[in-house]
Every structure is written in C-alpha cells, then in structure tokens.
Amino acid sequence: MALPDIVTVEDLFSAPVRAAATISPDGTRIAYLAPWKNRLNVWVERIDGTDPAGEARCVTADETRSVFIYQWTRDSRWLLYMQDGGGDENWHVYRVDPNDPDAAAVDLTPFPDVRAHFTLPKGRPDTAIVQINKRNPELFDVYELDVATGELTLLAENPGNVVTWLCGHNGELFTSIQTADGGVELAQWDPTTRRMRSIRVYDGTDYPVGIHPIEITPDGGGIWLGSSEGSDRTRLVRVDVVTGAETEVDSHPDFDLGGLLGLPSPLIRSERTGQLLAARYYGERQVIHALDPNFAAVLENLSKLSDGDLAAVSSDASEQRWVVSFTHDRDPGVTYFYDHSTGVSRLLFRPYPHLDPAALAPMTPVTITARDGLDLHSYLTLPVGVEPAGLPMVLLVHGGPWARDVWMFQPEVQLLANRGYAVLQVNFRGSTGFGKAFVKAAIGEFAGKMHDDLIDAVDWAVKEGFADRDRVAIFGGSYGGYATLVGVTFTPDVFAAAIDYVGISSLANFMRTLPNVARPFLANNWHLFVGDPSDPEQEADMLARSPITRVDQIRTPLLVIQGANDSRVVQAESDNLVDALRARGVDVEYMVKQDEGHGFLNPDNQIDMYHAVDRFLARHLGGRTQ
C-alpha cells in the first residue's frame, strides 16, 4: 500500500478555473468567478454559447484583490459586487455593466472608512437597499439606491440599537434590534411616523450570533426565521407581523435548520415570486425539504446529476432554467445547467478539473463521547492508500466558535491527507447546528470544557488506533487559532506541532479592538460566553483563559500566520505572542501578509501559506512534502 501521487499546493489553492456561477433573471446569461491577472473576477457569457467571437467577458477586472460576492440585479441590467481594501472588511458596493465589459466599475458607496452591504428587493428591479455606517461607525443607516444613477436616498437612521435592517419584497423595512437586556426584538419601520413598531422579542441568549435565517415573506405580512422558541432545535417558522405569533413552517426531527454564515442560504426561494421553495438542514450531510410541489420535481431531477450535496442554486424568473452547483468531500465541485421545460442538463464546468476524486480522501462522520458524556459529532479523514493505524494526525479546529464543520470539499483537509496525515475535525460544545443546549454548554468554558472536548477527541483517535500519540498537531484559524494556542499553553505535552492562523492570544484585547460595528452587540456572544473586559473581575478571568498570560508554558514548535489588515484579531496580538516566544528561544515561525485581513483570500498568499504549513508539518510530524 502506498499514498497516491503528490497533489501540489498549487493544485489545491490556485484560483479555480471557474466558480460561483449564477444565471441572469432573464435566463440568457451566466455570471461566474474566474481568474484575471491571478485574481478572481466576475465573467459573463451567454448560456447558449452564442457570444460574439465565442468568448466570455471579464466585467470586473480587479487586479488587486479577488472578488467573491456579486449578484445580478432583478432586471438583469447590471451586476453589483462587493469589495474591501486588502482584507480590512470595509466593504463597498460596486456596479458593472455586463453589456460593456470595458467600462470601469462604479463605486456606489464612495465613502472613506465605511462598510456597506446591499439587498435587492424582488419587486423593485431598479433599486437596491443599502446599509452604510458613514454617519456613525458603530451603526448602520439604511438607504435606497437607484442602481442606474447611483443616487442614494436616506430611508432611516439607526436609533442606536438596530443590529440589521431587513428588506421586504417592495423595499419595506423591518429590523432586528438588540434590547437593553440583550433580547432580540423584531420590529417594523413606519416611514410615515419614522418610528419602530415592535413585533416580537426573543431571548437573545438563544441566538449568540443573531437569528438566522431571517427573511420577509413576499406579501410583507410575515417573517420567516429560524426559531428555537420552546424547543432545543431550530425550526423554520413564520412570525405574523401584526400579532407576533409563530407558526411552524417546517422542521427536522434531529437537525437544526441551516443558518451557518458562509454556507448557502437555508431558504431556497422563488426568483419570480419570492415564495419558499425548500429548506436546508445539516446533519452528517445536508438534507433538503422541498416546500413547493413544482420545486420538488426540479429537485428530484437535480439530485440525479451528482451524488454530492446541492450547494448554490439560481434560476431565471420563469423557474425553468437553473444553474446549480454541488459539493462533495472528494470532489471540489461541479456546476450544471438544467432546463426543466425540456429535462435537458449539461455540465458547465468543474472548478478544479485537474484533480482526480479517486486520489482524494473521504470524510467519515464519527461520534466521539466527551468525558462528561456529551456527544461530539465530528469528521475523520484518513489518507488514501495506507493502513489507517498509528498515523500522524492533525486536529483541525473550526473558527467561530459559533460555527461548525460540515461534509464538503476542503482543500486544506485534502492537502493534509495527501501528505499522509489523519485529519480530525471536532464539533466541540459551542458549535452551532446541534441544538441550543449544545451551544450554551460552552458558556464560561473557553479554555475549559471546550478545550477538554478537543483533548478527548485526540485521546479517542489514539485509543481507536488511528493516531500516533507522539505525532499529533493542532491547527486552526480565528477561534481555531485561539484553541491552538490554548492547546500549547494549557496542555503543552499533547501536541508535537501547532499552527495558529489569525488566532486570538488575549481575549480581553481581542474584544477591545473589535471593529466599531461589532462592539454594541457583544452581549449575547462574547460577553455571555467569555466576559466583559470593562468589568475588572471578568477581565481577570478572561486573562486567565488567554494564551498570552501562559506564554511561558509554550515549548511546542509553532507557526503563526497573520494578515496585517485584520480588523478582528489585530496584528499586534500575534506580534506580542511571537516577540515573547522569541525572547525565550522557542521555535516559532511567523508569516504576515500585508494585503490580507482575517483570513487569506488572494491565491498567491494562500499558496505561500500552505507551502509553509506543508514544510512545517513535514519537519515536526514526519509527513511527506512536495
């Protein structure tokens, strides 16, 4: 038995050939992301392949930073996209003309040091609703944007407690508000009186990162949202905007309604009417409940195209022409065009056609029992072609911590497995998707039971024979970086190597330096789970749970990776840690990228990073390298 051929870092982390395709509402064109000057940009081509000269056209042409977020306007006339400055998360909204690819992009929110994001109401195809924090950096006001002219009209100022504005079918406004005692209040904005009318209040401690999903029904008479009111599980409900009463729309007996940021929306809605078509749930794999009989027929045919999980979904206004993508653990994805009126489908592209799924490693769901009896739903990926016994292992810790690992293609997992490492991903307590009791089990447990879960998972892998006790590394980003640093400070004898990627070293300093827009709304997450640094007693506890205060315990070789423009975990956090370690002569490597923020997006930086990871782990765990 032998490992498959080396898969290079470039094979996995170069920009995809194509990705993130959507069909225009008029059904004539597709847009997608593809490289231009080594940055992902938006390209457009006709769906029937009849473009003049037979060529796709790049319409964004950003050579500084990759584009990831874009959307067709409802009339198919324009494309809007978002871009920040080198990872600083000061997002601006840009407009491009898909009919004139040589025309320059227009910044529709040309204000310094602001964040903006947009919603396109289905009933007003020439309009966007834009939230901008230019009046007060801590608060988002809401504007109406004429997409064609760029004219912004103020609709409502944030009174100080609006977490987010919600937009209905015709642009009517609703809000999610944080109350003085930390509750989550739904309210409707009255443009005549310019006041809020309360609809319903939820216990904010049940929703540490807010209520997700939350969307307005097409008739404006209800709000669809993920609720755990009276239940441990998150269900899809409709809240009546007049009475505030909840009515269950759909649920799963075992799984929470999807709501994880960064994954496709858990609500699949009609492009034409805005009505609900389906709801997504995540267990070991994704489950989709069709809520519309016509979409049920579409979904049945789509499911025949791939044995992966349905990812991005878009349709034209007729809901006959669809562009859909699938994700898979061993396959980086596949995108199809499907015409429901004819039943004809065709492959549009594979983002990484050079990768052979047979040479890649499957993710296997496993359940690990923590020392206090809590079930930890996790994933184990074993290298292909070798006996799965006594392997070097990487404990890969997800960020958040209010997030979770899911079954999907992950290039870092495949890189590690190709090098001969077992990869263990643990949904430790505090991870979302497993009920609110599981999330709340993490309150007060940073560097406590949350870390015990990770150690218990390592012990499980060793006991089951998969992992070599002396060759286990820990690797994580953001909260996962914090968990990495906790691992080498609180349990310094467990890990043979550690990789901290934009991780928190000081909990108190992290909260003090968060972006302005995040600070007013910490009550239900960081303050509840960890503490408030303005309280001396709580700050002392936070320091006791912070790796920076135990830096003298670190003797594990450490790789630290940081973006200079990180607005969440500022570079000074990593600088202080590295300086303290170097003063003690500890083996520490430090990579800083000047044009990145809280996570690396540009392909060349990702390639540099994973070459460093590859070399570092080979040196300390004995795996192979390219």
Secondary structure, 3 states (H helix, E strand, C coil): CCCCCCCCHHHHHCCCCCEEEEECCCCCEEEEEEEECCEEEEEEEECCCCCHHHCCEECCCCCCCCCCEEEECCCCCCEEEEECCCCCCCCEEEEECCCCCCCCCEECCCCCCCCEEEECCCCCCCEEEEEEEEEECCEEEEEEEECCCCCEEEEECCCCCEEEEEECCCCCEEEEEECCCCCEEEEEEECCCCEEEEEEEECHHHCCCCCCCEEECCCCCEEEEEECCCCCCCEEEEEECCCCCEEEEECCCCCCECCCCCCCCCEEECCCCCCEEEEEEECCCEEEEECCHHHHHHHHHHCCCCCCEEEEEEECCCCCEEEEEEECCCCCCEEEEEECCCCEEEEEECCCCCCCHHHCCCEEEEEEECCCCCEEEEEEECCCCCCCCCEEEEEEECCCCCCCCCCCCCHHHHHHHHCCCEEEEECCCCCCCCCHHHHHCCCCCCCCHHHHHHHHHHHHHHHCCCEEEEEEEEEEECHHHHHHHHHHHHCCCCCCEEEEECCCCCHHHHHHCCCCCCHHHCCCCHHHHCCCCCCHHHHHHHHHCCHHHHHHHCCCCEEEEEECCCCCCCHHHHHHHHHHHHHCCCCEEEEEECCCCCCCCCHHHHHHHHHHHHHHHHHHHCCCCC
